[in-house]
Amino acid sequence: MVQIAVMGYGVVGSGVVEVLMKNANSISHKAGKRIEIRRILDLRSFPESPLADRFTDNFEDIVNDPEIQIVVETIGGLKPAYDFVKRCLLAGKSVVTSNKELVAAKGDELLAIARERNLNFLFEASVGGGIPILRPLDQCLAANEVYEIAGILNGTTNFVLTKMIREGLPFDRALELAQRLGYAERNPSDDIDGHDACRKICILASLAFGKHVYPEQVHTEGIGLLTLDDVKYASEWGGVIKLIGRARKREDGRLECIVAPMILSRESQLAEVNDVFNGILVRGDAIGDVVFYGQGAGKLPTASAVVADIIDEVKHIGARKFLSWEPGENGYVADYRGYSGSVMLRLKCKDVQAVHRSIENMLGACSRVCVAQAPPDELALVTPAVEERLIDEALASLSDAALVSRLRIANL
């Protein structure tokens, strides 16, 4: 029998306990040993729970208990989760977490501690919720040289964009609907501003390319400024807008890593990933393109990924799963202003033709996109693939035009 503790009894933590109890027999069979929940850490008490006697509000009851071999962290955030997880590893306990913020910020350090002590630190649920992605990336695609990962990594923003695209709901109303249905938090800034997707692409890039990518290294934009006009122009061009997290390896060994709303062609495999679903595209030299699809959040989908990691750690007590990466470094992620790609620019200008010619003189031939009933002083252009800094310079040189929106076009 293996004794475990669960830290945090919120949505995910309670889901983990529910799955472990409901599927106890099959889980024990797959793990090769019976798994018993010895402690549950939470500031609240749950007297109605069948495990009421296992609850504690004192972390010391877990870290100092020699019977507990595996600790599950579902508290979220960095404080106190980072301190708790680090102390558990130092105390000789393997850890499973669903905490993307923790892994994105401190994964290299915690993996190193686990490696030094022949323990495991697993976090499948931190990226895709119930979508298996880290284990396939680390194991099933191990023969490949992965050169790009890109995806729709946040269900809240994808739901909002789907409502804007399909039903013509303005951003504010689409977000309000997401909050009413429980898909968005009361304070949705982590999702809407792109921070959640940023943490996830950091974890994916760290695992795929072997060196830690920290969130502060990744240029991140959210969807809060998008309008229905942006949706219309994207549609006229032949695409849809999605919030994309993308990491790509350059020939010089550095990474391009960015999170931003991008226009995808309707032919893209990710274009039809809608509502709260996520889609993650992995490009490898041997396998080509592989897409992982499913619900990226939710109580039981996320709990299923956590429990799968628990089973893995039970099987590997006294042995290591070779999941690791090296610390990151300054300059490893290249400045986003050096990334090349096509961009849709929408501008307000008195002389549309003159501004069109000026931009083409600086960037090369651009294609114009027109929508019905557009104001006569509005110009929408798709640039050729050029470095972002050149687009910045071109826009800065325009004295008689104001930028309305700027959307990257992703070749995915």
Sequence and secondary structure as in RCSB ss.txt:
>XXXX:A:sequence
MVQIAVMGYGVVGSGVVEVLMKNANSISHKAGKRIEIRRILDLRSFPESPLADRFTDNFEDIVNDPEIQIVVETI
GGLKPAYDFVKRCLLAGKSVVTSNKELVAAKGDELLAIARERNLNFLFEASVGGGIPILRPLDQCLAANEVYEIA
GILNGTTNFVLTKMIREGLPFDRALELAQRLGYAERNPSDDIDGHDACRKICILASLAFGKHVYPEQVHTEGIGL
LTLDDVKYASEWGGVIKLIGRARKREDGRLECIVAPMILSRESQLAEVNDVFNGILVRGDAIGDVVFYGQGAGKL
PTASAVVADIIDEVKHIGARKFLSWEPGENGYVADYRGYSGSVMLRLKCKDVQAVHRSIENMLGACSRVCVAQAP
PDELALVTPAVEERLIDEALASLSDAALVSRLRIANL
>XXXX:A:secstr
 EEEEEE  SHHHHHHHHHHHHTHHHHHHHHTS EEEEEEE SS  TTSTTGGGEES THHHHT TTEEEEEE  
 SSTTHHHHHHHHHHTT EEEE  HHHHHHHHHHHHHHHHHTT  EE THHHHTTS  HHIIIIITTTS EEEEE
EE  HHHHHHHHHHHHH   HHHHHHHHHHTTSS SS HHHHTTHHHHHHHHHHHHHHHSB   GGGSEE  STT
  HHHHHHHHHHTEEEEEEEEEEE TTS EEEEEEEEEEETTSTTTT  TTEEEEEEEETTTEEEEEEEE   HH
HHHHHHHHHHHHHHHTTTS      B   TTSB  GGG EE EEEEEEES HHHHHHHHHHHH   EE   TT  
TTEEEEE  SEEHHHHHHHHHT SSEEEEEEEEEE  
